[in-house]
Amino acid sequence: MRFKDALKSALSNFRRHGRMRSALTILGIVIGIASVIILMSIGQSAQDLIVNQIEGIGSNLIFIIPGGTNGKFQSPAASQGIVIKTLVQNDVNALSREPSISSVAPLVSGQASAIYGENNLDITYQGTTANLFQIRNYVVAKGLPFTDQDVAAYNHVVVIGSDLANTLFGPNMNPIGKSILLNSSSFRVVGVLQPMGVGPGGVNQDDLVLMPVTVAQNQMLGINYYQYVVVSANPNYNTSFVTSRIQSILEQDHSITNSSKDDFTIETQAQILSLLGTITSVMTYFLAAIASISLVVGGIGIMNIMLVSITERTKEIGLRKAVGATDRDILQQFLVEAIALTLVGGLVGIAAGALFTGLAYLILTHVVTGWVFDLPLSAVLLAVGVSTAIGLAFGIYPARQAARKSPIEALRYE
């Protein structure tokens, strides 16, 4: 029997034995394929969002974190509340003299209550230098950024995020020149940042407060070290070279002769992107694998309905064999029917998955700024491949059962 004839016979049998039964048979496949596509699409969209957020913080960035990956000063200690004081102003001065580095900005951060009049909001403030505005691509929409002179003079000035400005001052008041209280200390607002949305780590950058690092260190936190340092690599130099230069400079500055005892950790933007990409990819495929369980259930349903169909069509099988059909012809006929069922389910599942992915995009764009619609081709190809494989895997047994029937016994069947 030609494949074309087998396919026509399969479609004819679907109509003959009821569209509703066929629809219920492929429902498990539809749900499974749609679930896989939705989860893979959302996972890929989340990965794209994270990548865009990290790339949006600046280019050629290198982060220096206190605490090494080996030995006494380990980075995990910081996450456990252990204070590491290995990054200081001497390190920033030494890095600033390196030709392969375009700019250096130390940072410290803390929590405070921002108060203006009767308005009160808990915020995160960052103490830094004027270099950070260029390094992080911060755009001041109103007013001006603070300067190196403000840092040197310990001036109580701040640049605030757009959401914070609206919350404290209202949409109709110009906050430039107004004073706010941060933990009972008065600060004059000199600038308002352009809206930036949620940044890496889920931080709302529009509620951010930036102040001179000298004020944050000495008057807000009472410390003389930095919590981390951001470096912008010179684009004329390879990032790996700049990283090695940073390591050499800090080791010399800290009198370290063995790299395994470094009291600092260097992370590049590319490393962070690679790590986050790996994590999101693993999570996406893990969730897709869980969703694929319903495909197995759908496959069992197809095998069950094919066995029922063979019983109902026993006389037809006997008649076909009596007029010359071979076991291979019968096997091919029922195998094509099983694959056709799963392919139809796969196509409907792809359409349903794309539809729900689009709806999820419309909903998420109102919640998460910068969310992108992504329907990966790999998800569609995987859906088609899996549905075909399931039809083949769960259709072989019923097809072989049909092919093995004796024509005489089949013709006698009532």
N, C-alpha and C positions, 0 to 999 in steps of 0.2 A: 504493500500500500504506500502510495506517495504521501509525503508529509502534508501537501496541500489538501489531499482528500481526507487525511486524518484530522486536520484542523477544521475542515467543513463539517465533518461528522461530530466533532467535539462541540462546536457552536450549535449544531442542530439539536444535540442531546441536552444542552443547557436550556434551550427554549422548551423542549418537549417535557423535561422533568421539573419545570417551574423556575421562574426567575427568582422568586422569593427564597427558595431553598438554596439556589446558587449564591444569592446575596448573603444569606446567613452563613454559608460555608466559608466565604472569603472574608467575613467580618473580622476574624482574628488576624488575618494577614493585613487588612487595611489598618487596623488599630496599631499593630506592631510596626509597620512601615512608617506610618504617620508619626508615631512616638519617636522612632529613631531619627527621622528627619528634623522634627521639632527640637529635640535635645541637641543634635549636632549643630543645627543652625544657631540656636541660642548660645551654645558653647563657643562657636566660632565668632559670633558677634561680640560676646563678652571678651574674648581674646583680642579682637580688633580694637575694642574700646580701651582695654588696658594698655595695649601697645601705643595707641594714639595719645593716651594721657601721658605716658612716660616720654614719648618723643616730643610732646608738647611742652615739657618742662625746660627744654633747651637741647642743644646739640653738643656732641663731644664731651659729655659730662663724665666726671670721675668723682666718686664719693669716698671720703676717708673717714673711717669710723674708729673710735678708740677701742682698743682691745684687739688682740691677735687671734688667729685661728688655732694657735698652738701655745702651750706653755702657760705661764702665770696669768697673763692678761688676755682672757678669751672674750670674744664678742657676746656669747650667750650670757655672760655675767651681767651685762647691762640690762638685758630683758628680765633678769631676776632681781632688779633693784640695787645691784652692786654698782657703786659709782666708780667710773674709770676716768682718771685725770691726765691721760697721756698726751692729749692734744692741747697745745698752748700757743701763745702769740709768737714765740720764737719759730715755731713750725710754719706758721703763716708767712712770716717774714722771709724765711728761707725758700719757701715754695714760690713766693712772689718774684724772686730774683731768677727763677729758672726760665730760660728762653722758650722752652717747649710748652710752657703754660701761659695761656692768654690772661686768665684772671683767677683769683682765689677769693672765696667768701667763707669766713667761719660762721657757724650758727649755734645758737642756744635757743631753747624754747621752754615755755611754761604755760600755766593756766592762770586766768585772772577773770575778775568780774569787770566788764566794761559798763560804765554808768554815765548817762547824760540826762540830766533832769530826773524824770520819773522812770526812764527807760533803763533796764538792766539786762545784760546778756552775758552768759559765760562764754569766754572766747579762748583761743589758743594764740599766744603771741610768739613771735620769733625775733630774736636779737641778731642782727647781722650788719654787714657793711653796705655801702652804696653799690659795690660790685654785683651784689645779688640780683639787682634789677635787670642787668644786662645778661647775666649768666642764665637766669630762669625765664627770660623773655617776659618779665612783668611790665605791663604797659599802664602808666598812670593816666587815667582818663580825666581827672580833675586835679588841679594843683600841680605839685612837683614832688619827686622823690627826695628823701633826705640825702645829705651829702657827707663826704668824708670829714668835712669841718664839723658837722653835727655830731659825728661819731667821736671825734677828738675832743669836742667841747662838752660831751655828756649832755647834749641838749635833749629835753623831754619832748620829742616830736615823734609822730607816728604816721604811717601810711596804712589805710584800712581798706578792707574789701568792700565791694559794692553792696552786698546784702547787709553787712553790718552798718554801713552808712545809712541805708534806708530804715533799718530797725531802730537805730539810735536817734536819728535826726528827722526821719520822715522823708517822703519822696520830693517834697517841695522846698526843703531847706538846704542851703549850700553848707556842707560841713567844714569847708576850708577855713582855717583860723579859729574854729571852735575848740574848746577844751573838753576832754573826757577824763574820767577817773578810771585808773587801772590799779586795783588793790590799794585804793586811797591815795595814789600818786597821780598828779595832774599831768596830762600830755596834750600838746597842741596838734591838731590834725593838719598836716601839710599836703596830703594827697589821698586820692581815692583810686583804687585799682580798677581797671577794666574788668567786667564780669568774666570769670574763668571757669566756673562750674566746679565739679568734683574732680579732684586731682588724684594722684597715685595714693593707694592706701585708703581710699574712700573719704579723704579729708576735703571738706568744703572750703575751697580757697577763697570764696567770697565772704567768709567770716573771719578772714585772717587779719592779724595786726602785725605790722613790721615796725621795729624800732631800732635805734642804734645799739649795736652789740655791747658797747661799754655800759650803757644804762641798764640793759637787761642783765648783764653779768653782775655788776657791782651793787645796783640798787634794787633790782627785782628778785634776783636769785641768790646773790651773795656768793658767787663762785669766781674762780680765776682761770678756768679751763673752758674748752669748747666741747660741745656734745657731738658735733661732726663738722667736717669741712667739705665744701663743694669746690671742685676745680674744673675750669673750662680749658680743655686741651687746645693748643695751637693747631689750627687745621692744616698747617704745613708739616706736621709731624704725625707719625703713626701712633695710634692710641696705646699700643703695646709698649712702644718706646717711652711715651710719656709716663705710663704706669711704672715702668722700671726706674725711670728717673725719680719719680715721687718716692718709691721705695728706698732708693739709694740716699736721697736727701734726708728722709726721716730717720733712717737707720744711723746716718752720720750725726744728725742732730740729737738723737737719743742715745748715742754711744753704743749701738748694737752691732756686734760683729757676726752674729749667727742669725740668719734669716728665720730660722725656726722659732726664735724667741722674740719676733716682732711684737710690739705692743700696740699695733694698729692693723686695720684691715682695709684693703683697697678694693673697691667694687666699681666696675665700669657700667655705663648705661647698657652696653651690648650684653653684658653678663646678666644684668637684671632682666632684660627683655627675654633672653634665652631661657632663664629659669622660670619666669612667669608663663612663657609660652609652653614650656614642657608641662608645668602643673595644670594649666587649663586644658591642654590637649589630653592629658591622662584622665582628668575628670570628665571631659566630654565623652571620650570613648568608653569610660567606665559606666557612665549613665546610659549611653547608647546600648551597651551590652546588657544592662538590666532590662531596658525596654525591649530588647530582642527576645526576652523570655516569652512574650506574648506571641512571637512568631512561631515558636515551637508549639504553643497551644493551637495556633491557627493551622499549622501543618498536620497536627493530629486530627483536627476537625476535617481537613481535606481527605486524609487517609480513611477516616471513618465513613465519610459520604461516598467515597469511591468504592469501598467494600459493599456498602448498601446498594450502590448503583450496579455493581457486578451481579449481585443476587437478583436484582430486578430484571436484569438484561441477560439472564442465563440462556434463555431460548435464542435470543439474538446472537449470542456468541456461538451457540451450537449451529445455528443456521449459516453464519458466516464461514465457519470451519467446513461445513458440509459442501459449500459452493467453492471451496478452494483456498480460503484464508489460512495462512500459516500462523504458528505460535508467535512469530515475530510481528506479523501484522496486527494481531490482537494486542500484543505487548505495546507496540507503538501507538495504537489507537488510544488505549487507556492512559498511557504515559503522557501523550500530548494533551489529553483532557485535564490531567492533574496540573501540568505545567501551565496550560491556558488559564485555569482557575487562579493560580497563584500570580500569574502575570497581570491578569485583570485586577486582582486585589492589590498588587504592587503599584499599578498605575493610579488606581483610585487613592491608595495610601499616599502616593507622592503628591497628588493634587490636594488632598486633605492636609497633609503636612505643610505644604507651601501656603495654604490658606491660613492655617492657625499660626504659622510663623509670621505672616504678614500682620495678623491681628495682634500677636505678641509685640511686634515692633511698634505698632501704633500705640499700644498701652505703655510700653516701657519708655518710649520717647518723652512721655509726659512725666515720667518719674526720674529717669537718668538722662542727663544732658550728654549729647554726643553719641548716643546709642545708634548703631548702624544696622541696616538690614543686610543679612548675609545668608544666602541659601547655597551652601557649598556644593559644587558639582560632585565631590566625592560622596556626599550623602545620597544624592540621586542615583549614582552608579552603584553604590552599596545596596540601596533599596532594590533596584532591578536585579542585581546579582543574587542577593539573598532570597528574593521571592522565587526566582527561577530555580535556585538550588534547593529550596524547600519543596517546591513542586516535584522536582526530580527525586529527592530523597524520600519523601513521603508518598510518592506515586508509584515507586518501583514495586513495592510489595503487592498492592492491589492489582497492578498491571500483570505481574507474574502469576498471581492467583487466577486471573481471567485467562491468561494464555495457556495455563496448564489444564484447563477444563477439557474433559473428553467430549467430543461433539455428540456422541450417542447419548451420554448421560445428560448433556445439556438440552438436547431436543426432547428428552423424556420429562424434564423438570416441569413441575406444575407450581 
